[in-house]
Each structure stands twice: as C-alpha cells, then as structure tokens.
C-alpha cells in the first residue's frame, strides 16, 4: 500500500512539474490584467522619465527559457520584490488610495497563487533582488522630489508587471 501511495505521489509531482500549475494557467492572467489596470489608474499618466537603474531584461530572457516550475518561482520573486517595494510609507504620493489598496490586495493574491504552484523553495535571484534595492536607493534615496521618485518607481513596476504577464501568458 505504501508503495502505491509513493508511486501516486511521484506521478502527481511529475504531472505538476510537466503540466504546470492550474492556478497560473487559469487565474494568473485575470489577476495580472487587474493589477496593471489598477496601477495605471491609481495615479496620473505614467511618466516618460527614466530612472537611472538598468531594467534587468536579461533576467527575464533567461527566465523565459526556464522550465515552468523555475519560471513560476521567478515570477513569484518579482511579485514579492514589487510588493516589498510598495510597502513603504506613501504619504507623499497623490495616488488613489482605494485603487492602491485594491492593487496591493490583487498583487498579494497573485503572489500567493504563484507560491502555491512551487513544489519546493528554489534559490532566489540575487541579481533581481539587487536591482530592486538599487531602484529604491537611486530613486527614493537620491531624488529630492519624493513624489516624483514614486512615479518613477510606479513606471518601473508597470514594466515588470507587463513582462511578468507576457512570460506567464506565453510560457505557463
């Protein structure tokens, strides 16, 4: 009986690894589009200014080539980094408070959903983590106009969420 249970567990694990996660396949896109819409609507038009931190396109290109399990883990890390970045005290921004709250709630639902798809914890990307730290330090730490700094961060978050949406829609 134990052997049959072990074989069944193994088969479910293999199916999960090869077929992907139903949550990411059926729910992710819905939450992703909602996040993008709320992010766009919670403030004024997203600024065209650029932040002095290079967007890590190469990490996304590497993630695109990853197995579904690893890709889901990468997406989860991006969502976690964005969530941590926006947990700051946002007193100086003029964003719509309700839309911001809804955005964070939707983002956290996405994060929980992607984390539920990962069978085991994998090593996080140090380069992605360093990018987000540098983004925070180069904008909030060095710009005099904190409201403008947050607008630049919102722009960068928007780019990340669009890339994550693209990765999920084409690979999961």
N, C-alpha and C positions, 0 to 999 in steps of 0.2 A: 504494500500500500504506500509506504514511504517513497519507494522508487517511482511509482506512478505519479505521485504528487510532485516529486522533484522534476520529473520529465515535463509535466504540465507547466510548472513554474518556469522552467527553462524555455519552453516553447512560447509562452506568453511574453517573456522577456525578449526573445528573438523577434517575435512578431512586432512588439512595441518598437524595437530598435530599427527594424527594416521598414515598417509601415508608417512610422511617425506617430505623433500624438493626436488623438481626435480633437483635443481642445484647440491646438494650434491650427488644425485643418478646418475646423468649423466655427470657432469663436474668435480667433485672433484678429481676423480681418475686420470684423464688426467693431471690436473694441479699438483697433488701430485707427480706423477711419473716424471714430468718435473722438479719440484723443487729438488727432490732427485738426479736426474741425473746432474743438473747444480751444485748443492752443491758438488757432488763428483768430477766433472770435473774442478771446478774453482780453485782448489789447487792441491797440491801433494796428494799422497795416504793418506787417513785419518789415523791419528796417532793411535797407540795402547795404548799410555799412558793413565792413568786415571786421572781424575780431583778429587779433594778431596771433592766433593759435591755429596751426595747420590741422585741418579736418583729417582724421585718420582713414582715408579711403582705402588704403592698402589692407587694413584690418578687415574691412567689410568684404574686400575682394577675396581674402583668404577664407573668411567665414563662408562665403558663397560656395566654395569648393569643399567645405566640410561635410561630414556625414550629418544626417538630420539631428541626431542626439547632440552633437557638438554645436551645430548651428543654433539649436534651441537654447543651449547653455549660453552661447554668445549673446543672443537676443535678450535673454534674461539678464545678463550682466549689463547690457546697455540700458535696459529699463530701470534696473536698480541704480545705476550711476545717475541717470536723469532724475529719478525720484529723490536721491540724496542731495543732488544739486539744488533742487527746488524746495527743499525743506527748510531753507534759510528764512530769516525774518524778512518778509517782503513789504515792509512798511512804506518804502519809497516808490513803489510801483503803483500805477493807476489802472491795474488790470481789474476786470470784473471779478469780484470776489466769489460769486456763486459759480461762475464758469471755471474759475481756478480750482475751487473745491471739487467740482464735478470732474475736471481734468485729472486731478491727483487721485481721486477715487477710481476713475477708469484706468489710469496708469497702474495703480496698485492691483487692480483686478487682473490686468494683463500680466503683470509681474508674477502674481500668484499662479495664474494659469500656466505660464511657461515653466515656472519652477516645478509645478506638479507633473510636467512631462519629462523631467530629467530624472533618470533612474538613480544616478549617483552624482555626488558633487565632483565637479571637474576643476581643474586649475583655472583660475581667473586670468584674464589677460592683463598683465601688469602695464602694458603699453596703453590699453584703453583707460585703465584707472589713472595713469599719469596724465593722459590727455585731459580728462575731466578735472583733475586737480589744477593743471596748468590753465585750463579755461577759466576756472573760478579765480585763480590768483591773478591772471592777466587782465581780467575784466573788473571784478569786484575789488580786487586788491590794489589796482593801479589807476583806475579811472576815477576822476573827481565826481562826475555826474553818475551817481549810483543808479538812478532810474534808467539812464541810457545804457549802463552796463547790463542791467537786467534785460533790456530789449535785445541787446546783442546775444545774451545767453538764450533768450527765447528763440531767436533766429537759429542758433546752433542746435538747440533741442529739436526744433522743427526739422532741420536737416537730418538729424539722427533718426527721428521717428519715421521720416519718409524712407530712409534707407532700410530701416528695420521692416517696415511694411513691404517694401519691394522684396527683400530677402525672404520674408515669410510667404509672400504670395507666389514666388517663383520656385521655392525650394522645399517648402513644408507641405 
